[in-house]
Each structure stands twice: as C-alpha cells, then as structure tokens.
Amino acid sequence: MEVRFVAPDLRALDGVGAEVLVLGHFAEERPLLGVAGLVDFRLAGQLSRLLVRGRTRGQPSQRVLVPARPRLAQERVLLVGLGPRAGFDGDRASSALRGIFAVLDGLTARSVVLSLPGRTDACLSPEAAIEAFLPLLDEPHEQDDVVLVDVPDAVRQMAPLIERARRRARAPEGA
C-alpha cells in the first residue's frame, strides 16, 4: 500500500483522482467541518441534506456512499459516522479505520483519499491518528494507493512514523 499526503483544500484534492474519498463526521457535527465541509460545499450541500434527512446521524455503524463526479476528482464519497466527539481517542479511531477499510475492501477500491478520523478538528494528535492507521499497512487490503489528507505541520509529524513502519516491515526477521 503506497501512502501519500495531500493538503486539506479543494484545489489540492482536485489534483488527486481516486475511486473513493473517505470523510468522517461526529454525531453532533453540524455543519460539517474541515474537508467534509469543503466537499459538501463543492457538492452543493448534498452531504448536509443527508444529515438533515436522517440518512446518517454520525453513529459509528453508519456509512453512506454518494457519487462525487463531475464536481470532484474522486468517483465517490464515503461519509462515515464517528459517534460522539466526547471521548474520541486512538482506540475509537482504530475501530473506525477498520470499519472503513472493510467497506473499501468490499468495494474493491484500489485508490483512496482519506481524512483520518479525529484529525478534522484536531480531536486527535497527528501521532495518535497515524498510530491508529499504521496497523492497516501490515494487513492485506485491496488498496494500492492511499492519500491521507492533513495540514503540512501534521504531515511533517506523520511521514517519519510511516517511513519507520515501512522500514520495520522490510527488515528481515531477527535483524
């Protein structure tokens, strides 16, 4: 699985074609924040309408897939409920990511743009968010290309952790 980064703005996202753009949202999040808010704007409020109509309430088991083209470079948006913001931690982020990747595997999505759960409003530190993500690199998944969305300061903290995990995975056992 190749992991890259992109800044959380529409212009940068326009340069990243992918099958699925994954966005999380908390149960009490109204309006949508961060990248989800930007994408909602680009989709003329389509994500907000899903919230208003009750198609998703932000509960952890809720996932909604919507078409994104032609307004976005990605084919579809997967809106994922994260539950309440209070108490959101690395364990809940890890659980959310496992659920997300199960859905992505079911869709056989090879290329994904992902806003890590808990990073939109810095609910989780960059280190905690990437630590929740790293175990997925050691597991068999359908994704060849994963682009993580975050601000440059966070990327500077996350990139070395990903590289360290890659070096560990390549090292021969017992070395």
Secondary structure by P-SEA (a helix, b strand, c coil): cbbbbbcccaaaaaaccccbbbbbbccccccccaaaaaaaaaacaaaaaaaaaccccccccbbbbbbccccccccbbbbbbccccccccaaaaaaaaaaaaaaaaaaccccccccccccccccccaaaaaaaacccccccccccbbbbbccaaaaaacaaaaaaaaaaaaccccc
